[in-house]
């Protein structure tokens, strides 16, 4: 049951959330968000974006792209349409080629201060500061479809004729969402466009059509985070010790969509004389972008909410603190965190008695890790102990993605593609040499500095467009490194009989090498499970090696997922248990019991 009162409080605190007056789909909200963002850009930035990306089609051009779909497109979709062309009078109509690009790229601009030293008319040294701009871009995806070849086309073009060439282009499944973000006179954008290019005999027009793409919702399992308890020594004015406060938290799924609710549970044990004033959960967004040695950065709290104050959060009395210290001195209670205290906090975290719900703004940027742009999200939980005292704090990484339930685009809010004004007269339809689809797709590329476009001859396809020449671990690592998604590439390899011997023979360090190719940590556990499912004998030794290579916050979920596939868990569970911290061991006791029950084993005492 959603706590409407909690959501109301949360909305009033958020610097981004605006309460909608009517029900709208995720598509509609994203469309409105893009329009509002364009309207709010500085005139300089708007000029650059409009002139470089949003040129659209013009009826005065001799080449036009006509797209059938809405301009808000989900990754994985197939786009279809026609390219309309007018061969100019007097053109060499016998040797005309036509190619279509799908291009997605990171594009950044950074405004920075440049100091100029000079000597004035009196001979005195002076300085002045000027604003300068640094530009960089890098391909995310580039698909080229040679529709008509200047050599092989059998089409008889006529000077002054009007022609239409149908096409289809597949949007790759794993491309990131379009993004527009700006600050301090610069911007960082993820942009997509279709580009048509004709070539041959005095007929060399180009035309571009901008696209707004929404990433596919993730199909993988939840990414939970059971946070290790943090004990903080509470000091007044940095010197007067007032006791300790321990807090822990649990997020059922750190992967959450825009417009969805993030649920967070907290457990707290106050063994200090300081009373907690409040405990606040805040989601923050950081965007960083870089260009040629310069960088820019924005930081923003996008939503927050308060936890309830329970009795366990109240200050301890002097008599209670004396009893705690006496128990420690007598040995009745261990100093530091004991298993019993861990279990007490774990029970408080899991019982759901102190939970907040945070509404993710639909217009928050999607989490992204690129070469020029990095977008990070994290949840902070901070306990405020009052003026002059230490404040315990927890930080939890989050991934904001496209929500599973996006709704359908509304024609009244979704912008239409910038299609060409229909040509007058009859058009001759020509079938493409490639059937209107196919082509070659490459992912990634080198960073290009400057304002100019990334240029690749559209009619020169790479010569090596087949599969690998050898099937080995180094070749496997090269293949997944050059892919858009490690998981999707591995799924493809698993279906390929040539790769099966390589995958089944992977050793523990080989699996770690594959995990390190996964850019976002949120995707690492799913990739590991996928690999473990095809390794011939995935043992506890594999799990130990993997645990030593991943981030601390990921270790519990790796244990929970991997122990069920370990072939020797009954005999060698101790290898994994001995690798765990006390908190990790207590938190996974039930998981071990369930996994051992399935294989006829017994948990360690």
C-alpha positions as CSV (number, residue, x, y, z in Angstrom):
1,X,0.0,0.0,0.0
2,X,1.5,3.4,-1.0
3,X,1.6,5.9,1.7
4,X,-0.1,8.9,0.1
5,X,0.8,11.2,3.0
6,X,4.4,10.2,2.6
7,X,4.4,10.9,-1.1
8,X,2.8,14.3,-0.5
9,X,5.5,15.3,1.9
10,X,8.1,14.0,-0.5
11,X,6.7,15.9,-3.5
12,X,6.7,19.1,-1.5
13,X,10.4,18.7,-0.7
14,X,11.6,17.7,-4.1
15,X,13.3,20.3,-6.3
16,X,12.3,18.5,-9.5
17,X,8.9,16.7,-9.0
18,X,5.8,18.5,-10.2
19,X,2.5,17.0,-9.5
20,X,0.7,16.2,-12.8
21,X,-2.8,17.4,-13.3
22,X,-3.7,14.6,-15.8
23,X,-2.6,11.1,-16.3
24,X,0.1,10.9,-18.9
25,X,2.4,8.1,-20.2
26,X,6.1,8.0,-19.7
27,X,6.5,8.9,-23.4
28,X,4.4,12.0,-23.0
29,X,6.3,13.2,-20.0
30,X,9.6,12.7,-21.7
31,X,8.4,14.6,-24.7
32,X,7.3,17.5,-22.5
33,X,10.6,17.3,-20.6
34,X,12.7,17.6,-23.8
35,X,10.7,20.5,-25.0
36,X,10.9,22.3,-21.6
37,X,14.7,21.7,-21.5
38,X,15.2,23.1,-25.0
39,X,13.1,26.2,-24.0
40,X,15.3,26.7,-20.9
41,X,18.7,26.5,-22.6
42,X,20.8,29.7,-23.0
43,X,20.6,31.3,-26.4
44,X,24.2,30.3,-27.2
45,X,23.6,26.6,-26.4
46,X,20.2,26.5,-28.2
47,X,21.9,27.9,-31.3
48,X,24.5,25.2,-31.3
49,X,22.1,22.4,-30.6
50,X,19.5,23.6,-33.2
51,X,22.1,24.3,-35.9
52,X,23.9,21.0,-35.4
53,X,21.2,18.4,-34.7
54,X,17.7,19.7,-35.1
55,X,17.9,21.0,-38.7
56,X,15.3,18.5,-39.9
57,X,14.2,18.5,-43.5
58,X,13.5,21.4,-45.7
59,X,11.3,21.5,-48.8
60,X,14.0,23.4,-50.7
61,X,16.4,20.4,-50.4
62,X,16.6,17.7,-53.1
63,X,16.7,14.9,-50.5
64,X,14.1,14.2,-47.8
65,X,13.7,11.6,-45.1
66,X,10.1,10.6,-44.4
67,X,9.7,8.5,-41.2
68,X,6.6,6.5,-40.5
69,X,7.1,6.2,-36.7
70,X,6.8,8.8,-33.9
71,X,10.0,10.6,-33.0
72,X,9.9,9.1,-29.5
73,X,11.3,5.6,-30.3
74,X,12.1,2.7,-28.0
75,X,15.4,1.0,-28.5
76,X,15.1,-2.3,-30.4
77,X,12.4,-0.8,-32.6
78,X,12.5,-1.1,-36.4
79,X,12.1,2.2,-38.2
80,X,10.6,2.4,-41.6
81,X,10.0,5.1,-44.2
82,X,11.2,6.4,-47.5
83,X,13.9,8.7,-48.8
84,X,12.5,11.1,-51.4
85,X,15.0,12.4,-54.0
86,X,14.9,14.9,-56.8
87,X,17.6,14.5,-59.4
88,X,18.5,18.0,-60.5
89,X,18.2,18.9,-64.2
90,X,21.5,18.5,-65.9
91,X,22.7,16.0,-63.3
92,X,24.6,12.8,-64.3
93,X,21.7,10.5,-63.6
94,X,23.4,7.3,-64.6
95,X,25.7,7.0,-61.5
96,X,23.8,7.9,-58.4
97,X,24.3,6.1,-55.1
98,X,22.2,6.4,-51.9
99,X,23.2,5.5,-48.3
100,X,21.4,5.8,-45.0
101,X,23.0,6.3,-41.6
102,X,21.6,5.8,-38.1
103,X,24.0,7.7,-35.8
104,X,24.0,8.0,-32.0
105,X,26.7,9.9,-30.2
106,X,27.8,11.7,-27.1
107,X,28.2,15.4,-27.7
108,X,29.6,17.8,-25.2
109,X,30.5,21.5,-24.9
110,X,32.3,23.1,-22.0
111,X,32.7,26.8,-21.4
112,X,35.9,27.6,-19.6
113,X,37.9,30.7,-18.7
114,X,41.1,31.5,-20.6
115,X,43.5,34.1,-19.2
116,X,45.4,36.3,-21.7
117,X,48.5,38.1,-20.7
118,X,49.4,41.3,-22.6
119,X,51.3,44.5,-22.3
120,X,49.3,47.7,-22.4
121,X,50.3,51.0,-24.2
122,X,52.2,52.1,-21.1
123,X,54.3,49.0,-21.0
124,X,52.6,47.5,-18.0
125,X,51.8,43.7,-17.9
126,X,48.0,43.1,-17.8
127,X,45.7,40.1,-17.9
128,X,42.2,39.6,-19.1
129,X,39.8,36.6,-19.0
130,X,37.9,35.3,-21.9
131,X,35.2,32.6,-22.2
132,X,36.2,29.9,-24.6
133,X,34.4,26.7,-25.6
134,X,35.7,23.1,-25.9
135,X,33.8,20.6,-28.0
136,X,34.1,16.8,-28.2
137,X,32.0,14.0,-29.5
138,X,32.1,10.2,-29.8
139,X,30.0,7.7,-31.6
140,X,27.8,5.4,-29.5
141,X,26.4,3.5,-32.5
142,X,26.7,4.0,-36.2
143,X,24.7,1.9,-38.7
144,X,25.2,2.4,-42.4
145,X,22.8,0.9,-45.0
146,X,24.0,1.3,-48.6
147,X,20.5,1.5,-50.3
148,X,21.7,2.1,-53.8
149,X,25.2,1.5,-55.2
150,X,26.8,3.7,-57.9
151,X,28.3,0.6,-59.4
152,X,25.6,-2.1,-59.1
153,X,22.3,-0.2,-59.3
154,X,20.3,-1.1,-62.3
155,X,18.0,1.9,-61.9
156,X,17.7,4.3,-64.8
157,X,17.5,7.7,-63.2
158,X,16.2,10.7,-65.2
159,X,17.5,14.2,-64.8
160,X,14.7,16.2,-63.1
161,X,13.0,13.0,-61.9
162,X,11.4,12.4,-58.5
163,X,12.1,9.1,-56.7
164,X,11.2,7.4,-53.4
165,X,13.4,4.6,-51.9
166,X,11.8,2.6,-49.0
167,X,14.0,1.7,-46.1
168,X,14.0,-0.1,-42.7
169,X,16.6,0.4,-40.0
170,X,16.9,-1.5,-36.7
171,X,17.6,0.5,-33.6
172,X,20.0,-1.6,-31.4
173,X,18.5,-3.1,-28.3
174,X,20.9,-1.6,-25.8
175,X,21.5,2.0,-26.7
176,X,21.0,4.6,-24.0
177,X,18.2,7.1,-23.9
178,X,18.5,10.5,-25.6
179,X,19.6,13.1,-23.2
180,X,19.9,16.9,-23.1
181,X,21.6,18.5,-20.1
182,X,23.3,21.9,-19.7
183,X,25.0,24.1,-17.2
184,X,27.5,27.0,-17.1
185,X,27.1,27.8,-20.8
186,X,27.9,24.3,-21.9
187,X,26.0,21.1,-22.5
188,X,26.2,17.3,-22.6
189,X,23.9,15.5,-24.9
190,X,23.2,12.0,-26.2
191,X,21.7,12.5,-29.6
192,X,20.5,10.3,-32.4
193,X,19.7,11.1,-36.1
194,X,19.0,9.5,-39.4
195,X,21.2,10.8,-42.2
196,X,20.6,10.2,-45.9
197,X,23.4,10.9,-48.3
198,X,23.4,10.7,-52.1
199,X,26.6,10.5,-54.1
200,X,27.5,10.6,-57.7
201,X,27.6,12.9,-60.7
202,X,26.9,16.5,-59.5
203,X,24.3,15.1,-57.1
204,X,25.7,15.0,-53.6
205,X,23.0,16.2,-51.1
206,X,22.8,15.2,-47.5
207,X,19.8,15.3,-45.2
208,X,19.4,14.7,-41.4
209,X,16.4,13.9,-39.2
210,X,16.8,14.0,-35.4
211,X,15.4,11.1,-33.3
212,X,14.5,10.9,-29.7
213,X,15.2,7.4,-28.4
214,X,14.1,5.9,-25.1
215,X,16.2,3.0,-23.8
216,X,14.5,-0.4,-23.4
217,X,13.4,-1.2,-19.8
218,X,15.8,-3.7,-18.2
219,X,14.7,-7.3,-18.4
220,X,17.1,-8.6,-15.8
221,X,16.4,-9.4,-12.2
222,X,16.3,-6.9,-9.3
223,X,19.6,-5.6,-7.9
224,X,19.1,-5.4,-4.1
225,X,21.4,-3.8,-1.6
226,X,21.5,-4.8,2.0
227,X,23.8,-2.2,3.4
228,X,26.4,-3.1,6.0
229,X,25.6,-1.4,9.3
230,X,27.6,1.7,9.9
231,X,28.5,2.5,13.5
232,X,29.4,6.1,14.2
233,X,31.1,7.5,17.3
234,X,29.0,10.5,18.2
235,X,31.1,13.4,19.4
236,X,30.0,16.9,20.5
237,X,32.2,19.6,19.2
238,X,34.6,16.9,17.9
239,X,35.8,16.0,21.4
240,X,33.1,15.0,23.9
241,X,32.1,11.3,23.3
242,X,28.4,10.7,23.6
243,X,28.2,7.1,22.5
244,X,27.6,5.3,19.2
245,X,24.7,5.1,16.7
246,X,24.4,2.2,14.2
247,X,22.3,2.4,11.1
248,X,21.7,-0.1,8.3
249,X,19.4,-0.1,5.3
250,X,17.9,-2.3,2.7
251,X,16.8,-1.4,-0.9
252,X,14.9,-4.2,-2.6
253,X,15.9,-3.0,-6.0
254,X,18.5,-0.3,-6.7
255,X,17.5,-0.3,-10.3
256,X,14.4,1.9,-10.6
257,X,12.5,3.6,-13.4
258,X,11.5,7.3,-13.8
259,X,8.1,7.8,-12.3
260,X,8.4,4.6,-10.2
261,X,8.7,4.3,-6.4
262,X,11.9,3.3,-4.6
263,X,11.2,1.6,-1.2
264,X,13.9,1.9,1.5
265,X,13.9,0.2,4.9
266,X,16.1,1.3,7.8
267,X,17.3,-0.3,11.0
268,X,18.8,1.9,13.7
269,X,20.3,1.3,17.2
270,X,21.0,4.4,19.2
271,X,23.5,3.8,22.1
272,X,24.3,7.4,22.6
273,X,23.1,10.3,24.7
274,X,22.4,12.3,21.5
275,X,18.8,12.3,20.4
276,X,18.1,12.0,16.6
277,X,16.3,15.0,15.3
278,X,15.4,13.4,12.0
279,X,16.6,10.7,9.5
280,X,16.4,11.8,5.9
281,X,16.6,9.8,2.7
282,X,17.7,11.8,-0.3
283,X,18.3,10.7,-4.0
284,X,21.0,12.7,-5.7
285,X,22.0,13.0,-9.3
286,X,25.5,13.9,-10.5
287,X,26.3,14.6,-14.1
288,X,29.9,15.0,-15.3
289,X,31.2,15.7,-18.8
290,X,34.6,16.3,-20.2
291,X,36.3,17.7,-23.3
292,X,40.0,18.0,-24.2
293,X,41.2,18.3,-20.6
294,X,38.3,20.4,-19.4
295,X,35.3,19.2,-17.4
296,X,32.0,20.4,-16.1
297,X,29.8,19.1,-13.3
298,X,26.3,19.4,-11.9
299,X,25.0,18.0,-8.6
300,X,21.3,18.0,-7.6
301,X,19.0,16.4,-5.0
302,X,16.0,15.2,-7.0
303,X,13.8,13.9,-4.2
304,X,13.8,13.2,-0.5
305,X,11.6,11.9,2.4
306,X,11.9,11.5,6.2
307,X,11.9,8.2,8.1
308,X,9.7,7.9,11.2
309,X,11.5,8.3,14.5
310,X,11.2,5.1,16.5
311,X,12.0,4.3,20.2
312,X,15.3,2.7,19.1
313,X,16.4,6.0,17.6
314,X,15.8,8.0,20.9
315,X,18.7,9.0,23.1
316,X,19.7,6.5,25.8
317,X,19.5,7.7,29.4
318,X,22.6,7.8,31.6
319,X,21.6,4.7,33.4
320,X,21.1,2.8,30.1
321,X,24.6,3.9,28.9
322,X,26.1,2.9,32.3
323,X,24.5,-0.6,31.9
324,X,25.9,-0.9,28.3
325,X,29.4,0.0,29.5
326,X,29.1,-2.4,32.5
327,X,28.1,-5.3,30.2
328,X,31.1,-4.6,28.0
329,X,33.5,-4.4,31.0
330,X,32.2,-7.7,32.5
331,X,32.4,-9.5,29.2
332,X,28.6,-10.1,29.0
333,X,28.6,-8.1,25.8
334,X,31.4,-7.9,23.2
335,X,32.8,-4.5,22.2
336,X,31.9,-3.6,18.7
337,X,29.4,-5.4,16.5
338,X,28.4,-8.9,17.6
339,X,26.4,-11.5,15.7
340,X,23.4,-10.9,18.0
341,X,23.5,-7.2,17.3
342,X,23.8,-7.8,13.5
343,X,20.8,-10.1,13.7
344,X,18.8,-7.5,15.7
345,X,19.5,-4.8,13.1
346,X,18.9,-7.2,10.2
347,X,15.5,-8.1,11.7
348,X,14.7,-4.4,12.0
349,X,15.7,-3.7,8.4
350,X,13.7,-6.7,7.0
351,X,10.5,-6.3,9.0
352,X,9.5,-3.2,7.0
353,X,8.4,-1.3,10.1
354,X,10.3,1.8,9.2
355,X,10.1,2.4,5.4
356,X,10.1,5.4,3.1
357,X,9.0,5.6,-0.5
358,X,10.7,7.9,-2.9
359,X,9.1,8.9,-6.2
360,X,11.7,9.0,-8.9
361,X,11.1,12.1,-11.1
362,X,10.2,11.1,-14.7
363,X,12.6,13.7,-16.1
364,X,15.6,12.5,-14.1
365,X,18.5,11.6,-16.4
366,X,19.1,7.9,-16.9
367,X,22.2,6.5,-15.2
368,X,25.0,6.3,-17.9
369,X,28.7,5.6,-18.1
370,X,30.2,6.8,-21.3
371,X,33.5,8.1,-22.5
372,X,32.6,11.8,-22.3
373,X,29.5,11.8,-20.1
374,X,28.9,10.1,-16.8
375,X,25.5,10.2,-15.0
376,X,25.4,8.8,-11.5
377,X,22.6,8.4,-8.9
378,X,22.8,7.5,-5.3
379,X,20.7,7.4,-2.2
380,X,22.0,9.0,1.0
381,X,20.5,8.3,4.4
382,X,21.6,10.8,7.0
383,X,20.8,10.9,10.7
384,X,20.8,14.4,12.1
385,X,21.9,14.5,15.8
386,X,21.7,18.2,16.2
387,X,24.1,21.2,16.2
388,X,27.7,20.4,16.9
389,X,27.4,16.6,16.8
390,X,28.4,13.9,14.3
391,X,25.8,12.8,11.8
392,X,25.9,9.1,10.8
393,X,25.5,8.7,7.0
394,X,25.0,5.9,4.4
395,X,25.5,6.2,0.7
396,X,23.8,3.6,-1.7
397,X,24.4,3.5,-5.5
398,X,21.3,3.6,-7.7
399,X,20.6,3.0,-11.4
400,X,17.7,5.0,-12.9
401,X,16.3,3.3,-16.1
402,X,13.3,3.4,-18.4
403,X,10.3,2.1,-16.4
404,X,8.7,-1.2,-17.4
405,X,5.2,0.4,-17.8
406,X,5.8,3.2,-20.2
407,X,2.3,3.7,-21.5
408,X,1.7,4.7,-25.1
409,X,2.6,8.0,-26.8
410,X,-0.1,10.6,-27.0
411,X,-0.3,12.4,-30.3
412,X,-1.1,15.7,-28.5
413,X,2.2,15.7,-26.6
414,X,4.5,13.6,-28.7
415,X,6.3,15.7,-31.4
416,X,6.0,14.4,-34.9
417,X,9.1,13.6,-37.0
418,X,10.3,16.5,-39.0
419,X,9.2,14.9,-42.3
420,X,9.6,16.7,-45.6
421,X,6.9,18.6,-47.2
422,X,5.5,16.2,-49.8
423,X,7.0,16.6,-53.2
424,X,4.6,17.7,-55.9
425,X,4.1,15.4,-58.8
426,X,4.5,11.7,-59.2
427,X,7.3,9.8,-57.4
428,X,8.9,6.7,-58.9
429,X,9.4,4.0,-56.2
430,X,12.7,2.3,-56.4
431,X,13.5,-0.9,-54.4
432,X,16.9,-0.6,-52.7
433,X,19.8,-2.9,-53.7
434,X,19.8,-4.3,-50.1
435,X,16.0,-4.6,-49.9
436,X,15.9,-1.5,-47.8
437,X,17.5,-3.0,-44.7
438,X,20.6,-4.8,-43.5
439,X,23.8,-2.8,-43.4
440,X,26.7,-2.7,-41.0
441,X,26.7,-1.5,-37.3
442,X,29.6,-0.5,-35.3
443,X,29.7,0.5,-31.6
444,X,31.9,3.1,-30.0
445,X,34.8,4.9,-31.6
446,X,37.5,7.5,-30.8
447,X,36.8,10.8,-29.2
448,X,36.8,13.6,-31.7
449,X,37.6,17.1,-30.5
450,X,36.2,20.3,-32.2
451,X,32.9,21.4,-33.6
452,X,33.0,19.4,-36.8
453,X,31.1,16.2,-37.4
454,X,32.5,12.7,-37.1
455,X,33.1,11.9,-40.8
456,X,33.2,8.4,-42.3
457,X,32.8,7.7,-46.0
458,X,29.3,6.3,-46.1
459,X,30.1,4.2,-49.2
460,X,33.2,2.5,-47.8
461,X,32.0,-0.3,-45.7
462,X,34.6,-2.1,-43.4
463,X,36.1,-5.1,-45.1
464,X,36.1,-7.2,-41.9
465,X,32.4,-7.5,-41.1
466,X,32.4,-11.2,-40.4
467,X,32.9,-13.1,-37.2
468,X,36.1,-13.7,-35.3
469,X,38.9,-15.6,-37.1
470,X,39.6,-17.6,-33.9
471,X,37.6,-18.8,-30.9
472,X,39.6,-18.2,-27.8
473,X,39.4,-16.2,-24.5
474,X,41.3,-13.2,-25.9
475,X,39.0,-13.2,-28.9
476,X,36.0,-13.4,-26.6
477,X,37.1,-10.5,-24.5
478,X,37.7,-8.4,-27.6
479,X,34.2,-9.2,-28.9
480,X,32.4,-8.3,-25.7
481,X,34.6,-5.2,-25.3
482,X,33.4,-3.9,-28.7
483,X,29.8,-4.6,-28.1
484,X,27.0,-2.4,-26.9
485,X,26.0,-4.8,-24.1
486,X,28.2,-7.5,-22.6
487,X,25.1,-9.5,-21.6
488,X,23.5,-9.5,-25.0
489,X,26.8,-10.4,-26.7
490,X,27.3,-13.3,-24.3
491,X,23.7,-14.5,-24.9
492,X,24.5,-14.5,-28.6
493,X,27.8,-16.4,-28.1
494,X,26.0,-19.1,-26.0
495,X,23.8,-19.9,-28.9
496,X,26.8,-20.2,-31.2
497,X,28.3,-23.8,-31.2
498,X,31.7,-22.4,-32.1
499,X,31.9,-20.5,-28.7
500,X,30.5,-23.2,-26.5
501,X,33.9,-25.0,-25.9
502,X,35.5,-21.6,-24.9
503,X,32.7,-20.7,-22.5
504,X,32.4,-24.1,-20.9
505,X,36.2,-24.2,-20.1
506,X,36.4,-20.8,-18.5
507,X,38.5,-20.6,-15.3
508,X,37.7,-18.4,-12.2
509,X,40.1,-15.7,-13.3
510,X,38.6,-15.8,-16.8
511,X,35.1,-15.1,-15.4
512,X,36.6,-12.2,-13.5
513,X,38.1,-10.8,-16.7
514,X,34.6,-10.9,-18.3
515,X,33.0,-9.2,-15.3
516,X,35.5,-6.4,-15.6
517,X,34.2,-5.6,-19.1
518,X,30.8,-4.8,-17.7
519,X,30.7,-1.0,-17.4
520,X,27.8,-0.6,-14.9
521,X,28.1,-2.6,-11.6
522,X,24.4,-3.1,-11.6
523,X,24.7,-5.5,-14.5
524,X,27.6,-7.6,-13.2
525,X,25.6,-10.1,-11.2
526,X,23.3,-11.0,-14.2
527,X,26.3,-11.4,-16.5
528,X,28.1,-13.7,-13.9
529,X,25.0,-15.9,-13.5
530,X,24.8,-16.2,-17.3
531,X,28.5,-17.3,-17.5
532,X,28.1,-19.6,-14.6
533,X,25.3,-21.4,-16.3
534,X,27.6,-22.6,-19.2
535,X,30.8,-23.3,-17.2
536,X,31.2,-27.1,-17.0
537,X,32.0,-27.2,-13.3
538,X,31.2,-24.0,-11.5
539,X,32.5,-24.6,-8.0
540,X,32.8,-22.6,-4.7
541,X,36.3,-21.6,-5.7
542,X,34.8,-19.6,-8.6
543,X,32.5,-17.8,-6.2
544,X,35.4,-16.9,-3.8
545,X,37.5,-15.5,-6.7
546,X,34.6,-13.5,-8.0
547,X,33.8,-12.1,-4.5
548,X,37.4,-10.8,-4.2
549,X,37.0,-8.8,-7.4
550,X,33.6,-7.0,-7.0
551,X,32.6,-4.0,-5.0
552,X,31.8,-4.5,-1.4
553,X,28.1,-3.4,-1.8
554,X,27.7,-6.2,-4.5
555,X,29.0,-9.1,-2.5
556,X,25.8,-10.2,-0.6
557,X,23.8,-10.4,-3.8
558,X,26.6,-12.3,-5.6
559,X,26.6,-14.8,-2.8
560,X,22.8,-15.1,-2.9
561,X,22.8,-15.7,-6.6
562,X,25.9,-17.9,-7.0
563,X,25.6,-20.4,-4.2
564,X,22.6,-22.1,-5.9
565,X,24.8,-22.9,-9.0
566,X,27.9,-24.1,-7.1
567,X,28.3,-27.8,-7.9
568,X,30.2,-28.6,-4.7
569,X,28.3,-26.4,-2.2
570,X,27.6,-29.3,0.1
571,X,31.3,-30.2,0.5
572,X,33.0,-26.8,0.2
573,X,30.6,-24.2,1.6
574,X,33.2,-23.3,4.1
575,X,35.4,-21.8,1.3
576,X,32.7,-19.1,0.7
577,X,31.6,-18.7,4.4
578,X,35.2,-18.0,5.5
579,X,35.5,-15.3,2.8
580,X,32.5,-13.4,4.2
581,X,32.5,-10.6,6.8
582,X,30.3,-11.1,9.9
583,X,27.5,-9.0,8.5
584,X,27.6,-10.9,5.1
585,X,27.6,-14.2,6.9
586,X,24.6,-13.3,9.1
587,X,22.7,-11.7,6.1
588,X,23.1,-14.9,4.0
589,X,22.4,-17.6,6.6
590,X,18.9,-18.2,5.2
591,X,20.2,-18.2,1.6
592,X,22.7,-20.9,2.5
593,X,20.1,-23.0,4.3
594,X,17.8,-22.9,1.3
595,X,20.6,-23.7,-1.2
596,X,21.9,-26.6,0.9
597,X,18.4,-28.0,1.4
598,X,18.2,-28.3,-2.4
599,X,21.5,-30.3,-2.6
600,X,21.0,-32.3,0.6
601,X,23.6,-30.4,2.6
602,X,23.6,-29.0,6.1
603,X,24.7,-25.4,7.0
604,X,27.8,-24.9,9.0
605,X,27.3,-24.4,12.7
